[in-house]
Amino acid sequence: MPLPSCASPIFDAYIIVDWSAAARPVQGADSIWIACLERRSDGLVPLLLANPPTRAEAVARLADLLSDLISRDRVTLVGFDFAFGYPQGFAARLRAEAPDWRGVWKELAARIRDEDDNANNRFAVAAALNEKLSARPFPFWGCPAGADTAQLTARKPDGYTADALAEYRLTDRVTRGPKSVWQLAYAGSVGSQSLLGIARLFQLRHHPWLTDVTRIWPFETGLGALARPGAGEWRVLMAEVYPSMLATTQAHGEVRDARQVQTLAAHFADADAQGRLAPLFAGPADLTAEQRRAVEHEEGWTLGIETMGKPSGGPTPGRNGYDYLKDAHAIYRRSFALIREEVDLGVLPQGLQVVAERLIHACGDVTILPDLAYTDGVAEAARGALAAGAPILVDSEMVGAGIIRARLAGNAVLCFLNDGATAELARRNGTTRSAAAVDLWRPQLAGAVVAIGNAPTALFRLLELLDEGAPAPAAILGFPVGFVGAAEAKVALASHPRRVPFITLKGRRGGSAMAAAAVNALTMDRQ
């Protein structure tokens, strides 16, 4: 892709890194992506597009890549999409070794434990920092459901003020896209990425291959129009970037994060060739002297953010000023990224992980994971039956309505709750309509997939039919909900002597959305 040249470019290569705070190895959407473009005589050449599953591997890949570029005397811009600093005053309150970004980075690097498999202690570190700074759950907030402590809570605390600790850095106030660096969890949060990112960047900055030729903007360069370094000067400049500040489109099946890092790398390369990149390193012209000092010594700045409009797909204020995501794709992606960050699905068999993920998404509660009960091979049994076109027997119209028909292999979704014969059968047998409707499943029961998401009496009646010798279904997805009978019905399912393959959630929780989500997860390969 030849580039017109109106100025001498500062850089020869452009690397953009989309970061992740995932707690386990992960690839694809909402994971780490690295793109590198190198400027050569015939234009820009894609040097790398990588999707390392862990932060440890990402740092190793970057060290290797930068070492190669340095050995060829290439000047490289490296952009990371996490905050490099915190609002003014954090370093002083932290009582770090130095009252600036250096002290903060060194302290975080010493506290953070980020293992090779992405397991990390970021929430414990945030709680310890809150204790040190305020002796209460402030300023960091946000944690997995059920993981609240005295020093870190799920709710945003009070107390952010301009003369103490502000909620946002100066750069974050330019656009309403980025969230506060204090927020560690939930949709759009950046706090976890920043804690883990700074610790890893400290490691990379001091890598023996890089330490003498690397600089951090604007902390080690100051704010000012940048010039190409001379012989014997730096060769790597690391800067905070925000990939979502550019609108992107991706081909069908392409991961959005992959497209974003490539797009931003090309954007900076083009701006560099046109002479428009160098002035961006000066930051906004309207910063006061005090603000410039805060940016240069503690807060940092997002490269080019002041020149951009509203980030595509980011939170947008509604007519009443509410700040929320409106992009359905972005909401969906972020939801599952948060699930993967907050819970380790790797404790489950491979075939059940996507089912658990969808169940958590359906109820909005990661704490259900330990309460999932299942038989070995249930996911495979259910998938096989569904792929073969087996009927899906549901106890309520709501379960049936939630099943995505486009994923089915022509499976009939059958609910007899409102069948003309059900009410009379219930009256005659002295039971609920939900239980009576199960009797009408008999002709379809053999090899079917049963999804119960409402009535405990439906599950109890199904077990009674099995006791009476009725043919066994291929799998039972048992998610009845309620205060009376739900927990007991699930216990009976788990201990039933015929051992029909099942998935259930212990206790009172359940519901139609969860039952439908389980079916949809088991048919995802047909999407």
Order of alpha helices (4+ residues) and beta strands (2+ residues): beta-beta-beta-alpha-beta-alpha-alpha-alpha-alpha-beta-beta-alpha-alpha-beta-beta-alpha-alpha-beta-alpha-beta-alpha-beta-alpha-alpha-beta-alpha-beta-alpha-beta-alpha
